[in-house]
Structure formats: structure tokens, C-alpha cells
Amino acid sequence: MVIGGRTLSLSKAIKAGGFVFLTGQIPFKDGAPMTSGNIQEQTEAVLTEIQSTLKDAGCDLTHVVKAMVWLRDRKDFPGFNEIYGKYFPSEPPARSAVVSELLVDVRVEVEVVAYSG
């Protein structure tokens, strides 16, 4: 994976048994980190990319059993949660959320684990 001209030593997703582990996903727009936009727009971008990666692994959002969320600002949580709830409308996965400085100048990063049995 290449971000900002740097090759990163990571995989978008790895299957292990019935599990699929996704690398933390940040929002992208036009192939570059999405450093503009509000939390809702950035969350949409992240979750859309997660859907795409899951599809490549033979899964979808209904297979997600755990989500880990990093927000740059705690004030973004309501906007994040609004969009997140649209992607997981019933039986949402277990979730952890923390406020943290991120390595890239974005508002949110989400990592998920899916189980495909």
C-alpha cells in the first residue's frame, strides 16, 4: 500500500481461519488521504472503503464482529456515530472508540474484524 509516496508494510486485509482482519482504514478521496471534509463525509469514505475490502474478501458488513475506531476529536463522535449507524442498522458489531492523534491528518480511522465462518 502506498500513501503519500511512501510504501507501507501492511496488507489491506488478511484471512485467518474464518476471520478477516482489515488494516485500519482512513478516508481517501481521489487516491489521497482525505484531509478535508467533515466527520460525516470522512466516515462515509472510510466505511465505503471497508465495504469494498470486505467484498474482495468474500464478506460484507453483516460479517463484521468487532470495530475499533480512532477519532482525532471527541466532538466528532456524534457525527461519526450517525453515519456508522446507517452502515450497521441492526445487530451492530462490538465496538471500541478512542480519541487519539492520528498518523495522517484525517478525522477518523476504523479497523474491523469480520467472521465468515
JOHUVEN-V180122 format. One line per field, one symbol per residue. phi: phi as a letter, one per 30 degrees, with the letter a starting at -180 (. if undefined). A space follows every 50 residues. Layout:
phi: ???
This chain:
phi: .cbhicdcdacdabcbidcbccdeccdbbhibeddcjddddddedddddd edddeecibbddddcabcbccdbdddeedddededddbdbhddebcbbca dcdcdbcabbbbbcbci
